[in-house]
Amino acid sequence: VLERYRKVLKDKDSYAACLLDTKGPEIRTAMLKDHANIKLEKNQEIIVEAVGDKYTEFEGYKNDTETRIGLSYAKLCSSVKVGNRILIADGSIVIEVLEILSETELKGKVLNDKELGERKNCNLPGVKVDIPVLTDKDINDVQNFCAKHRMDYIAVSFVQTADDVKLVRRTLDEAGGDNTKIICKIENEEGLVNIDDIIRETDGVMVARGDLGMEIPSEKVALAQKMIITKCNIAGKFVVTATQMLESMCGNPLPTRAEMTDVANAVFDGTDAVMLSGETANGAFPDVAVSAMASIVSNAEVGVNYFQVGTFIRDFTPKPMGTLEAVLSCVAKNAVDINAGVIICFSDSGRAPSIIAKYRPAVPVLVVTADLSVQQHCSSTFSLLPFHVDAMPSGPEDTVKLLALVLQFAVDNTICPPGAIAVVARGVKELAADNQPLLDLAVAPGTRQGSFSMVHRAPGYEAKHDRTKTVSIRTNSISLQQICSPDAPVRKTKIICTMGPKCWDEDVMGKLLDAGMNVARFNFSHGTHDAHFEVLERYRKVLKDKDSYAACLLDTK
């Protein structure tokens, strides 16, 4: 598949990158007697045995005296404490730990009714899992595929510490994979606890919302997403947002409005990239899903206040900063101030464009480089677009010719409007801006026609900002304690529930009110006055019984 992919890249003259996602450490349930599922019942007691690598041989069972299952995590009983929860099969089965019986056995209580099958995934929320970040299979995949075939990125599952990142780096480097960038997938509480150290060591981070939503309260995942993205933005590390972004497009040609808003909000948060999973791997409309994603993010970029975001990142960047960043951090601001159409950066190592991209420029950044890895690594970072040259020019005349060629390319490919000003980042002694940068200005060929917002590919690139208006708000006040705590803050946002056959009886109405309903919506697209009045009277009776002041709303046809 990789060879086929690279052939298509060559045919299309594309510099799209490739990423290997490791299987990573995982905990699975063991086999079951006769391979038959067992029925777990709410409040029943269960014995969980830590069988380690023998989970494919162990057979769980349920009889008249006990229920016993196995897990593949050998250090289960030394890792969990009484009160911890074991989540099985994507959280569809929850077991509360009641007692640690021995080094290999514990007693638990099942909290819900559900059938248990074999080899189901398992999560331990709030528990530091003592499993190496790279299994033997992962090491083989990293060295004998990722490094061997010069893949651009590796996404490492269940990274918990900075030492995990260092281990992956050594494993790659030993096999010649020093140009492969590491993306740490944050999937549990321990990864959140050590997020600052992980960001310091890694090249990029992935907000892996699937497993993360099993390891911390799922309603806190949005807070974790904002915290991780903000920290990465300030550190200048690229960040990917993943999991169920356009999940419905696995079977439908259009995403839901909620999915589109989710993708857009990731852009507003400051993500560098958004990831599709099953939508392209197994979905019925893979190319349509990519087109939909591209359309959503390009439109969402219109709602970003680039001046505000760049100022925010600069304010929270530790001072004093290095001289390289001090100069290049001005590029994004200059592009806004002069209403530039494009930024051009000459680079050998990729360091200069990554700093420019950190400050979220309002316009695309064309990275002119002869280094293939620098070109590929533009694929993960906000605003960066590669421009390949066989070799960097050494003389001033050749440099002028190359700059003219780049500007013409930008206009021809609607990256920059004709006649727009370009901010150019180059070096003082060498052309590359990676060591001693110098900022310059150039003008794109052609004649400007109308405003840039009318002729530019994406109106979001228009650098017009009113500091009195806030288009998007960034916050760094979300704490780790808020994210990991099961406690909910006092709610201020109201909830409206549509009334229908499933909630017409008094018992369900009461449950809706207890759960937090503030307004009952009566939909007059269907139904008679008498029928609606009957439900309304019943609703008001429940309100009186519960001493509630919830309201009612009539929605006209």
N, C-alpha and C positions, 0 to 999 in steps of 0.2 A: 504494500500500500504506500509506503514511504517513497519508494522508487517511482511509483506511478504519480504520486503527488508532485515530486520534484520535476518529473517530466512535464506535467501541466504547467508548473511555475515557469519552466524554461520556455515553453511554447507561448505563454502569455506575457513573458518578460516581466514577471512579478517577483517581488522580494518578500512575499508573505512567509512567515516563520512556521516552525513546527515545535510542538511541546509534548514531552513524555510525562504522563501522570502516573506516579507510582501506586502500586496496590496498597502499600503501607501496612503498619501493624493493625491487626483487627482481632476482635473477640467474637467467636461464633459459638452457638449452642452445639452440643454433641449429637450423636446419632440417637435414635429411639428404637425401642424393642420392636422387632418386626417391621421397622420403618413406618410405623403407624403413628399419626398425630395423636397427641393426648389433649384431653379437654381440661383446661385449667379453670377453676371456679373462684369467684370473688371471695376473699377472706379465708381461703384454704391455706394451710401451711404446706411448705415445700422445702425439700432439701436440695441445695445447689452444691455441686461438687466441682472443685477445680481440678480438671483432668489434664490440662496442658496439651501437649502434642498428641496425646492418645484420644483426643476427642472424636477421631474418626473410627475408633474401636469401641469406645465406651457406649453403652446403650441405656438411655434413660427409660423410666417406666412410671406407670401409675397403677397401684393395686388398692386393695381394701384398707391397707394399713398406712401407706405412705406414697408420696409422689417424689421422685428423685430425677433431677436432670443434671447434665454436665455442661461446663463452659471451658473453652480452650485457654483461658487465662490462668496460668499456673499460680500466680501470686495474688489471686482474687481475695483470699481470706486475710492476707496481711495488708491489703490495700484499702478495703472497704471498712466502714465502721457501722455500728448499729444505728439505724435511721437512714442510712444511704439507700438509694433506689437503684435497681438494676432494670434497665430498659431493654426489651427484646423485640426484634422484628419491627424496626422503625418506631419503637415506642408503643406498639399495639398491645404489648404485655408489660405490666409494671409489677415488680417484686420489691417489697420493702424488707430490708435486712433486719431480722429480729435478734439473732444471736450468732456469734462466731463459735462453732462447735469444735473446730480443730484447725490445723494448718491447711486442710484441704476441703473442709466442709463448713457450710453455714446453713442456718435455718431462716427462712423468709416467709412472708405473707403475700399472697397474690392479691392485687388490688382491683382486678377486673376479670370478667369472663372472656376467655379467648382460647382458641386451639393453638397449640404449639407444634411447630414442625422442626425438621432437622436443619442444621447449618444456618440458622437465623442470626442476623447481626445483633450485636449487643453493645450498649453504651452504659457508662458508669458516670453519671453527672456528678461533678464536684470532686471526682477522685483522680489523683495523679496515677496514671497507668504506667507501670514499670515494664515497658516493652521497648526495645530498641526502635528508633525511628526508621531504620532500614532493616528489613528482614533479609534472610539469605537470598530469597527471590529478588528483592529490591536491589541488592548489591549486584546481582548478576544482570538485572535489567539496566542498571545505571552504567556499569562498566562495559558490558558486552553488547549493548544496543545504543544507549543514549550517547555515550562518549565515542564509541566506535563509529557511529553513523553521523556524528557531528550535529546532533539536534540542538536547536537554539535555546530551548528552555526545558527545565524539569520542574514539575509541580510535586512537592513532597508532602505526603499525607501525614496528618496528626503531628505536626511539629510542636514541641512543648517548651523547648529551651534554646538558647543561643548555641549551646554545645551540639544540639541536633543539627543545626545549620553547618557548623564547622565540620562535623562528621561527613555530611553530604558533600561539602566542598572538597575535603580530602579524598573521598571516594571517587569523585569526578576527576580531580587533578591527577590521581595515580594512573588513570586510564587515558589521559590526554584530553579530558573534557574541560579544560580550563576556560574555554570560550562559552560554555553553557551557563546561562543565567539560572539562578535558583529562585523559585517561587514557593514560599512557605504557605501551606494551607492551614489556616487557623480554624480548628475544628473542635476545640474543647476549652474548658475553663483554665487549664494550666497554660495553654497557649496565650490566653488573654492576660493572665497574671504576668507573664514574661514578655509581653508584646514589645516593649521598648527595646529590650535586649535582642529579640529576634529581628526587629526592623533594622537595628544597627548592623547585624551580620549578613542579612539576606540581600538579594538584589531586588526582590519584589515580594508582594504578599497577595494571597487570595482569600477573600472573605467567603469561606465554604459554608454557606448558610444551611445546608442539609444536616450534616452531622452536628454543626454548632447549635442548631435548634433542638437537638436531642440532649446536648450536654449542659445547656443553660436554659432557663425558662424561655420558651419559644417566642413569647411576646417581647422579650428583651433583645432579640436578634437585630432588630432595626437599630437599637441603640448601639449595639456592638459594631454594626456595619458603619455607622457614622463615626464612632470613636476610632476604629482601625483606619478608615479612609483618611480622616483628618490627621492622624499621627503620621501616616505614610506621606501625605502631602507636605507636611512640615519637614519631614526628614528627606524629601526628594526621592523617595522610592516609589516605583510604580505599583499600582494596586488593581486587582481584578475582582469584580463582583460576580458571583456565580450561584447557580442552583434555581431551577424552576422559573427562570425569568420569562420565558414564553412557553410554559409547559403545555398549555392547551393546544399549541400548534403542532404537537405530536400527531394530532388527529384532525385539526381544523385549519383551514387556510388563513384564518384571521385570529389575532390574539385577542384576549379579553381587554376591556378598558383598564381593569385593575393591573393587568400585566404590563400594559403600555406605561401606566403611571409608575409602576415599580421600576422599570428600566429608566424612565426619565428621572426619577428621584435618585437613582444611583449616579446619574450624570450630575445632578445638582449637588450631591454629596461630595463629588470630586473624584469619582473613579476614573482610572485611565482606560480600562477595558471592561467589557461585559461579556460573559461567556454563555454559549448555548451548549447544552449537553444532549439529552435525548431528542431534542427538537431537530438536530441535524444528524445524529448517529442512527436513530431508528424512526424518525418521524416521517410522516407521509408527504410533507412539503418542506424539505430541507432548504432549498434555495429561496423559497418564499419567506421562510423564517429569518434567514440572513438579511433579505431585503427589508423585511419589516423592522428588524433590529436596527439596521443602518438608518432607516427613515426616522425611527423614534429618537435615536441618540442625536442625529443631526438637528432635528427640530428642538430637542431639549436643550441643546447648546445655546439656543437663542435666549433662554431664560437665565443664563449665568451672567452675573455682573462681574466681569473679568477684572475690573479695577479693584473692586471690593475684595475679591478672592485673593488676588496677588498681594494686596496690602495686608490682608489677614496672615498669609503665609510668611511674609516678610516680618511682620510684627512678632510672630511666635518662633521665628528661626533664631537659635542661640547666637548671641553676639560675644566677642567679635567674630565675624565670619571671615573665611579666607579671602585673599585678594581676587582669586578667580571668580568666586561667587559674588563678591561685592560688585564687580563690573558687570557680570552676566545677569545678575538679578534685575538690572535696570532695563534689560532688553524688552521684557513683556510690558513694563510700564511705558517705555518710549513708544512702543507700537500703539498703545492706547492714546498717548498724548498727541501723536502726530497723525493719527488715523491711518496707520500703515496698512498695506494690503498683504504683506508677507514678510516673514523673517527668513534670512538665509544664513546658515551657520556652516563654516568649513571645519571639518573635524577628522582627526585620525583615530582617536580612542573612544569617542562617544561621550566623553565627560562634559564638554561644553554644551551640547544640545540637551543633555539630561538636566543640567542646571537651568537652562532657559525654560525647559518644559515644566520644571518644578513650580514656576511662578505662573502657570496656567495662562499662556499668551492667548490673546483674543484672535490671533490669526495663525494660519499654518506655519510650521517651521520646516523649511527644506534643508535637509542635512546632506551636505556635499561631502562625500567620502570615497576613498578607494578601498576601504576595509569592508569585506563582506559581512563580518559579524556585526559591525556597527549598523550596516544597512538592515540586516535581519532584526536587530534589536530595536529598531524604530517601531516595529509592529506592536509593541506592548505599551508604548508610552504616549500619553496624550499629546496631540498636535504634531508629532514628528512624522515627516515623510522623507524617504530616502531618495537621493539623487546620486547615481553611480558614475564614477570616473575611473578610468584605468590607472591613472596616477595623478597626484596633485601637481599642478604647475609650479615651477620654481621661479620664473621670471615675471616681472610686472605686466608685460604685454600679454603673456599667456593667461595670467590671472584675470585681466580685463576681458579677454575673449571668453573665458569660462563663465565669468559672472554674467555676461550678456547672454550666453547660452542658457544658463539657469533661469534667468528672468524670462526669456522667451518661452522656455518650457513651462514656467509657472503660469504665464498668460494663456498659452495654447491649451493647457489642461484645466483651465478655470480655477486654478489654485489662487491666483492673484488677479485682480481687475486690471485692465489696461490703464497705463498712466499712473498707477498707484506708487506710493513711496515704499521702498523695501528697506528694512533695517538689516544691515549686514554685520555679522560677527566673524572676524578673522583674526589672525595672529599678527603680532608686531614684527617678529623676525621670520617665522614660518607662517605659511598660509593658514594652518589649522589654529583654531581659537582655544585649544585645550590647555595651554600653558600661560601665555601672555596675550590676553584678548584685547582687541581693539574694535570699537564700534564705528560703523560707517553708514552712509545712506546711499541709496541708488534709486533710480526711477525705472519702473517697468515699461517696456515698449508699448506703443499704442496711445490712443487718446481717451481720456476719461470721459465716460458718457453717463450722465446722471449721477446719483449717489451710489456709493459702493454697495449699499444694501440691495440695490436694484440689479446690479450686474454681477455680484459675487455669487459663487456657488451656494453658499449658505449665509442667510442673513445674520446668523449668530456671530459671524466674523466681523460685523460692523462694530467699530470701536467707538461708539458714542455712549457715554455714561453720565447719569445724573446722580451725584453723590447724595442727593436728598431723598432718593428713592432706593429702596432695598428690593432687589429682584429675588435674591436668594440669601438665606442667612446661614452662616457657618457657626458651629459651636464647638468648643473644646471642654465644656463643663461637664460632660458625661463621665461619671466615675466608674471604676471597675466594680465597686460595691453595688452601685445601682444596677449594673448589668447582671451580676451573678446572684443577687438577692432574689428570693421568691416573692418578697413583699412588693405589693403594688402601691405606687404613690396615689394620693387623692386625685380622682379623675375629675377633669374639668370639661372634657369634650362629651357632648351628648350623643345618645344612641337612639335612632329611630328604627322601629321594627314594623314590617308590613304584616298585617293580620291576614290570615288565610285559614283553610280547613285544619291545618296542623296545629293551630294555636287558638281555636275558637272556644275550647272548654276552659272552665275556671282554673283547673289545676295547672295547665300549661301557661295560661296568662300569669298566674302567680309565679311560676318558675322564671318567666321572662322578666318580670319585675324584680325578682330576687337577684337575677343575673346582671341587671343594670339597665333595663329598658327605661327610657325617659319619655318617649312619644310613641303611641300606637298609630300606625298609618292605615287608614281605610281606603282601599283602592276602588274607586267608583267606575273603573273600566268595565266592571261586571258586577252582577248582584243587584237586588232590589232594595228599595228603601226599608221595607219591613225586615228583610234579612239582615241588613247592616245595623238597623236599630236594635234588633235582638242581641247582636254581638256587642253593641255599644253599651246596652244596659248591663249585660253580663260583665263587661270590662269595668264599668263604674262600680259595680258591686264588689269586685275584687279590689279595686282601689280603696274603697271604704274599709273593707276588711283588713287591708294591710296598712291603712293610714298613709296612703301614698298620694302624692300630688303629680303623678305622671300625667301627661297631656294626651290629647287625641288630635289627629290630623285627617282632614278629608282631601284626597287627591282626585281631582276631576278627570273625567274621561278625556 
